[in-house]
Amino acid sequence: MNLLNRDEKTEIRLSRRIEKVGILLVPGYALMSYACAMEPLRAANLISGQPLYHWQHFSPDGAPSSASNGVQIVADDGLVRTPDLDLLLVCAGGNPAVFTDSRTFSWLRQLAHAGTIIGGVSGGPYILARAGLLEGRRCTIHWEHVPAFIEEFPGVRLTRNRYEIDGNRISCSGGIAGLEMMHQLIAADHGHVLASEVVEWFLHSDVRTGDMPQRMAIRERMAVRDPKLIKVLETMETSLEDVRSREGLASLAGISVRQLERLFKLHLGRTISEHYAEIRLRHARTLLRQTSLSVLEVAIASGFTNASHFSRSYRKRFGHSPRHEVQRHPTGQDTSIVLRTKPHPAG
């Protein structure tokens, strides 16, 4: 199977044709990310009229696994054996950094040793990295998990792309990007025509390549058109630890501080300092929730000169202290919808 590594412009080959697929559902996975990776297989079977793909679901304990919205999918099996699979996709979401089940990591390593292609969807690459399966590999992950991932796995070649295929490791940032990744895999084994019919089945007519960015450009995301303001906003988002001064940002835009403040008020309804603080505090909240960094380390990584200033700013913005953020645990839903799945290929 020949697939293009767009970053290095070299041709790569997956180790096997994909027919038998496993999906490991880590509690807290996003249902949309799961569906976008799973449903194309069913559609390929239905449209082709052939059982091209067979699948089965796994969970760490063999019990029904709950998505982030409370919906549960009943697993076909737990991790009691090493199944014969061509591809295993790990679907995770929520906060994958808190998942520390050594048995799951061992099971994934056994599958990789057996030659199974291993993939991660949304927060799934975090689980693969914890299992030691992404060291030195190129991969992507949902942008929400990027700050924590960088802190914990410096040896992984992380990109901000929609999906990545690096040898027998594949990764996807989640959401609709899963459908686009499966389009690539289906096309590799069964041709472009069938793959295109599959994505059209789901009314998706604009299939983007893996090297496209996950997030909208600032121009679209923040609905701003002024090129000077866009340049400053882009710099702010990439300069969180080494905070730029108002004078430095204005110089970058080639205008005065007063003119830049006027642009911020006009287009964003806030001052330069207010906007910069919002970006940095949101970044800090992600690090507090998803890493083991101390409050001081998070403060420094977010551009604050001392912990007390950081704590005051954090409490003012979020209503509680950084230490309280670390101690908080999200509560699950009391009721769930249970979906019973079958491993039969043509449903």
C-alpha positions as CSV (number, residue, x, y, z in Angstrom):
1,M,0.0,0.0,0.0
2,N,1.7,3.2,-1.1
3,L,0.9,6.4,0.7
4,L,2.6,9.8,0.4
5,N,4.4,11.3,3.3
6,R,3.8,14.9,2.4
7,D,6.2,16.4,4.8
8,E,9.3,14.6,3.5
9,K,8.0,13.9,-0.1
10,T,8.9,10.2,0.2
11,E,6.8,7.2,-0.5
12,I,5.9,5.0,2.4
13,R,4.3,1.6,2.6
14,L,1.9,0.2,5.3
15,S,2.9,-3.3,6.4
16,R,-0.4,-4.9,5.4
17,R,-3.7,-4.6,3.6
18,I,-6.4,-3.5,6.0
19,E,-9.4,-5.9,6.4
20,K,-9.7,-6.7,10.1
21,V,-10.1,-3.6,12.2
22,G,-10.2,-3.2,16.0
23,I,-11.4,-0.1,17.9
24,L,-10.2,0.4,21.4
25,L,-12.6,2.7,23.2
26,V,-10.9,4.6,26.1
27,P,-13.6,6.0,28.4
28,G,-14.2,9.7,27.6
29,Y,-13.7,9.3,23.9
30,A,-15.5,11.7,21.6
31,L,-18.5,10.0,19.9
32,M,-18.0,12.1,16.7
33,S,-14.4,11.2,16.4
34,Y,-15.2,7.5,16.8
35,A,-18.0,7.7,14.2
36,C,-15.9,9.5,11.6
37,A,-13.3,6.8,11.9
38,M,-15.7,3.8,12.1
39,E,-18.6,4.6,9.8
40,P,-16.6,4.8,6.6
41,L,-15.8,1.1,7.0
42,R,-19.5,0.3,7.1
43,A,-20.3,2.6,4.2
44,A,-17.5,1.0,2.1
45,N,-19.1,-2.4,2.7
46,L,-22.5,-1.2,1.9
47,I,-21.6,0.8,-1.3
48,S,-19.3,-1.9,-2.7
49,G,-21.7,-4.7,-1.8
50,Q,-18.8,-6.7,-0.4
51,P,-17.5,-7.4,3.1
52,L,-14.3,-5.5,2.6
53,Y,-13.9,-4.7,6.3
54,H,-14.6,-6.6,9.5
55,W,-14.5,-4.9,12.9
56,Q,-14.7,-5.4,16.6
57,H,-14.7,-3.2,19.6
58,F,-12.5,-3.4,22.7
59,S,-12.5,-1.6,26.0
60,P,-9.8,-1.7,28.8
61,D,-12.0,-3.8,31.1
62,G,-14.3,-5.5,28.6
63,A,-17.3,-3.5,29.9
64,P,-19.4,-0.9,28.0
65,S,-17.3,2.2,27.4
66,S,-18.8,5.7,27.9
67,A,-18.2,8.5,25.4
68,S,-17.7,12.0,26.6
69,N,-21.5,12.7,26.2
70,G,-22.5,9.7,28.2
71,V,-23.4,7.3,25.3
72,Q,-22.0,3.8,25.9
73,I,-20.9,1.3,23.3
74,V,-20.8,-2.3,24.3
75,A,-17.4,-3.9,23.7
76,D,-17.0,-7.2,22.0
77,D,-14.0,-8.1,24.1
78,G,-11.6,-6.9,26.8
79,L,-7.8,-7.1,26.6
80,V,-7.5,-10.8,27.6
81,R,-6.0,-11.9,24.4
82,T,-4.0,-10.6,21.4
83,P,-6.5,-10.5,18.5
84,D,-5.6,-11.0,14.9
85,L,-6.0,-7.5,13.5
86,D,-4.6,-5.5,10.5
87,L,-5.4,-2.2,12.2
88,L,-6.2,-1.1,15.7
89,L,-7.5,2.4,16.3
90,V,-7.4,3.8,19.8
91,C,-10.2,6.4,20.3
92,A,-9.7,8.6,23.3
93,G,-10.8,12.1,24.3
94,G,-11.6,14.1,27.4
95,N,-8.2,14.2,29.2
96,P,-6.1,11.2,28.0
97,A,-3.2,12.4,30.1
98,V,-4.9,10.8,33.2
99,F,-5.1,7.3,31.6
100,T,-2.4,5.2,33.2
101,D,-3.6,1.6,32.7
102,S,-0.3,-0.4,32.3
103,R,-2.3,-3.5,31.1
104,T,-3.6,-1.5,28.1
105,F,-0.1,-0.2,27.3
106,S,1.2,-3.7,27.4
107,W,-1.6,-5.0,25.1
108,L,-0.9,-2.3,22.6
109,R,2.8,-3.2,22.5
110,Q,1.9,-6.8,22.0
111,L,-0.2,-5.9,19.0
112,A,2.5,-3.7,17.5
113,H,5.0,-6.5,18.0
114,A,2.6,-8.8,16.1
115,G,2.7,-6.5,13.1
116,T,-0.6,-4.8,13.6
117,I,-0.9,-1.2,12.3
118,I,-1.6,1.0,15.3
119,G,-3.5,4.2,15.1
120,G,-4.8,6.9,17.5
121,V,-7.8,9.2,17.0
122,S,-8.4,12.5,18.7
123,G,-6.7,11.9,22.1
124,G,-5.7,8.4,21.1
125,P,-2.1,9.3,20.1
126,Y,-1.5,10.3,23.8
127,I,-2.3,6.6,24.7
128,L,0.1,5.3,22.0
129,A,2.8,7.7,23.2
130,R,2.4,6.5,26.8
131,A,2.8,2.9,25.5
132,G,6.1,3.9,23.9
133,L,4.8,3.3,20.4
134,L,5.4,6.8,18.9
135,E,9.0,7.5,19.9
136,G,10.8,9.1,16.9
137,R,7.6,8.9,14.9
138,R,5.7,11.7,13.2
139,C,2.2,12.0,14.6
140,T,-0.6,14.5,15.3
141,I,-3.2,14.9,18.1
142,H,-6.2,17.2,18.7
143,W,-5.0,20.7,19.2
144,E,-6.4,20.8,22.8
145,H,-3.9,18.2,23.9
146,V,-0.8,19.7,22.2
147,P,0.6,21.6,25.1
148,A,0.5,18.6,27.5
149,F,1.8,16.3,24.8
150,I,4.8,18.4,24.0
151,E,5.7,18.6,27.7
152,E,5.5,14.8,28.2
153,F,6.8,13.4,24.9
154,P,9.7,15.5,23.6
155,G,10.9,12.5,21.5
156,V,7.8,12.4,19.4
157,R,7.7,14.4,16.1
158,L,4.4,16.1,16.7
159,T,2.7,18.1,13.9
160,R,-0.4,20.2,13.9
161,N,-1.8,18.4,10.9
162,R,-5.2,16.8,10.5
163,Y,-3.8,13.3,10.2
164,E,-0.4,11.6,9.8
165,I,0.7,8.2,8.4
166,D,4.3,7.3,9.4
167,G,5.0,3.7,8.5
168,N,2.7,1.4,10.5
169,R,1.7,4.2,12.9
170,I,-1.2,6.4,12.0
171,S,-2.7,9.3,13.9
172,C,-5.7,11.6,13.5
173,S,-6.6,14.8,15.3
174,G,-10.2,13.8,15.5
175,G,-13.6,15.1,14.4
176,I,-14.2,15.1,10.7
177,A,-10.5,14.5,10.0
178,G,-11.2,10.9,10.8
179,L,-13.4,10.6,7.8
180,E,-10.6,12.2,5.7
181,M,-8.0,9.8,7.0
182,M,-10.3,6.8,6.3
183,H,-10.8,8.2,2.7
184,Q,-7.0,7.9,2.3
185,L,-6.9,4.3,3.6
186,I,-9.9,3.1,1.7
187,A,-8.5,4.6,-1.5
188,A,-5.1,2.9,-1.0
189,D,-6.7,-0.5,-0.8
190,H,-9.8,-0.2,-3.0
191,G,-9.3,2.8,-5.2
192,H,-10.2,6.5,-5.3
193,V,-13.7,6.0,-6.8
194,L,-14.9,3.9,-3.8
195,A,-13.2,6.2,-1.3
196,S,-14.9,9.2,-2.9
197,E,-18.3,7.5,-2.9
198,V,-17.9,6.8,0.8
199,V,-17.2,10.5,1.8
200,E,-20.0,11.6,-0.5
201,W,-22.3,9.2,1.3
202,F,-21.7,11.4,4.4
203,L,-22.3,14.6,2.4
204,H,-18.6,15.6,2.8
205,S,-17.5,17.1,-0.5
206,D,-14.4,18.9,0.5
207,V,-11.9,16.2,1.5
208,R,-8.7,17.8,2.9
209,T,-5.3,16.2,2.9
210,G,-3.5,15.2,6.1
211,D,-1.1,18.1,6.0
212,M,-3.8,20.7,6.2
213,P,-4.0,22.5,9.6
214,Q,-6.5,21.5,12.2
215,R,-7.7,24.9,13.2
216,M,-9.1,27.8,11.1
217,A,-6.8,30.6,10.2
218,I,-7.0,33.6,12.6
219,R,-8.7,35.6,9.8
220,E,-11.7,33.2,9.9
221,R,-11.6,32.1,13.5
222,M,-11.6,35.6,14.9
223,A,-13.4,37.4,12.0
224,V,-10.6,39.9,11.5
225,R,-9.3,41.2,8.2
226,D,-6.7,43.8,9.1
227,P,-3.3,42.2,8.1
228,K,-1.4,44.1,10.9
229,L,-3.8,42.9,13.6
230,I,-3.6,39.3,12.2
231,K,0.2,39.4,12.3
232,V,0.1,40.5,16.0
233,L,-2.5,37.9,16.9
234,E,-0.5,35.1,15.3
235,T,2.6,36.2,17.2
236,M,0.7,36.2,20.5
237,E,-0.5,32.6,20.0
238,T,3.1,31.4,19.5
239,S,4.7,33.6,22.2
240,L,3.2,32.4,25.4
241,E,6.3,31.8,27.5
242,D,8.3,34.6,26.1
243,V,5.7,37.3,26.3
244,R,6.1,40.2,23.8
245,S,5.6,43.8,25.1
246,R,3.0,46.1,23.7
247,E,5.8,48.1,22.2
248,G,7.3,45.0,20.6
249,L,4.0,44.0,19.1
250,A,3.3,47.4,17.8
251,S,6.8,47.5,16.2
252,L,6.1,44.1,14.6
253,A,2.9,45.6,13.0
254,G,4.7,48.7,12.0
255,I,2.3,51.0,13.8
256,S,2.2,52.9,17.2
257,V,1.0,51.3,20.4
258,R,-1.9,53.7,20.4
259,Q,-2.9,52.6,16.8
260,L,-2.6,48.9,17.8
261,E,-4.7,49.4,20.9
262,R,-7.4,51.1,18.7
263,L,-7.4,48.0,16.4
264,F,-7.8,45.6,19.3
265,K,-10.7,47.7,20.7
266,L,-12.4,48.0,17.3
267,H,-12.1,44.3,16.2
268,L,-11.9,42.4,19.5
269,G,-13.5,44.7,22.0
270,R,-10.6,44.4,24.5
271,T,-7.1,45.8,25.1
272,I,-3.9,44.2,24.0
273,S,-3.1,43.1,27.6
274,E,-6.6,41.7,28.1
275,H,-6.4,39.5,25.0
276,Y,-2.8,38.3,25.7
277,A,-3.8,37.4,29.3
278,E,-6.8,35.4,28.0
279,I,-4.6,33.4,25.7
280,R,-2.0,32.7,28.3
281,L,-4.5,31.8,31.0
282,R,-6.3,29.4,28.8
283,H,-3.0,27.8,27.9
284,A,-2.2,27.6,31.7
285,R,-5.6,25.9,32.4
286,T,-4.8,23.2,29.8
287,L,-1.4,22.5,31.4
288,L,-2.8,22.3,34.9
289,R,-5.5,19.8,33.8
290,Q,-3.3,17.6,31.5
291,T,0.2,17.7,33.0
292,S,2.0,17.1,36.2
293,L,3.8,20.4,36.1
294,S,3.8,22.4,39.3
295,V,1.9,25.7,39.6
296,L,5.1,27.6,39.3
297,E,6.2,25.7,36.2
298,V,2.8,26.3,34.6
299,A,3.1,30.0,35.5
300,I,6.5,30.3,33.8
301,A,5.3,28.3,30.8
302,S,2.5,30.7,30.4
303,G,4.6,33.8,30.6
304,F,4.0,34.9,34.2
305,T,7.0,36.1,36.2
306,N,5.9,34.7,39.6
307,A,3.4,32.3,41.0
308,S,1.5,34.9,43.1
309,H,0.7,37.1,40.1
310,F,-0.3,34.0,38.2
311,S,-2.6,32.8,41.0
312,R,-4.3,36.2,41.3
313,S,-4.8,36.4,37.5
314,Y,-6.1,32.9,37.3
315,R,-8.6,33.3,40.2
316,K,-9.9,36.5,38.6
317,R,-10.4,34.8,35.3
318,F,-11.8,31.4,36.3
319,G,-13.1,32.0,39.8
320,H,-10.7,29.6,41.6
321,S,-7.0,29.1,42.2
322,P,-4.6,27.1,40.0
323,R,-4.2,24.6,42.8
324,H,-7.9,24.1,43.0
325,E,-7.9,23.5,39.2
326,V,-5.4,20.6,39.7
327,Q,-7.6,19.1,42.4
328,R,-10.9,19.3,40.5
329,H,-12.2,16.1,38.8
330,P,-14.9,16.3,36.1
331,T,-18.0,14.3,37.0
332,G,-19.6,11.9,34.6
333,Q,-23.2,11.7,33.6
334,D,-25.6,9.7,35.8
335,T,-27.4,8.1,32.9
336,S,-26.1,6.6,29.6
337,I,-27.5,5.5,26.3
338,V,-26.2,2.0,25.5
339,L,-25.4,1.1,21.9
340,R,-24.9,-2.6,21.2
341,T,-22.6,-3.1,18.3
342,K,-21.9,-6.2,16.2
343,P,-18.6,-7.2,14.6
344,H,-20.5,-8.2,11.5
345,P,-19.1,-6.3,8.5
346,A,-22.2,-5.3,6.6
347,G,-24.7,-3.5,9.0
